[in-house]
Amino acid sequence: MSKKFTDINGISIEYYSLNNEMSGFPLVIIPGAIVGAGDIVECIKHVCNIKTIVISIRGRWDSSKPETGYSLNDQVSDIESVIQA
């Protein structure tokens, strides 16, 4: 398991990558509105035996917390940048 960050237009997005040695498409987990990846990754690492990415959306946990930029399109772009990282 490793904690990583990706940058999209100056916004830093935190994510955790688990089981990278496994092939195939990853399971992507995006915690709810009031928690971040760091809140649940410890539990997930004990039950997920597949390639997994856990993302803290902007404004949560250690991701950037800009004053603006919380539209659906912004969030989708953040998620895409993590998956492509």
KANOR-V550579 format. One record per backbone hydrogen bond with DSSP energy under -1.0 kcal/mol. CO is the residue of the C=O (numbers start at 1). NH is the residue of the N-H. If there is no record, write none. Layout:
co=CO nh=NH
co=CO nh=NH
This chain:
co=2 nh=17
co=4 nh=15
co=6 nh=13
co=8 nh=11
co=11 nh=8
co=12 nh=64
co=13 nh=6
co=14 nh=56
co=15 nh=4
co=16 nh=54
co=17 nh=2
co=18 nh=52
co=19 nh=22
co=27 nh=53
co=29 nh=55
co=36 nh=39
co=37 nh=40
co=37 nh=41
co=40 nh=44
co=41 nh=45
co=43 nh=46
co=44 nh=47
co=44 nh=48
co=51 nh=27
co=52 nh=18
co=53 nh=29
co=54 nh=16
co=57 nh=60
co=60 nh=63
co=64 nh=59
co=71 nh=75
co=72 nh=76
co=73 nh=77
co=74 nh=78
co=75 nh=79
co=76 nh=80
co=77 nh=81
co=78 nh=82
co=79 nh=83
co=80 nh=84
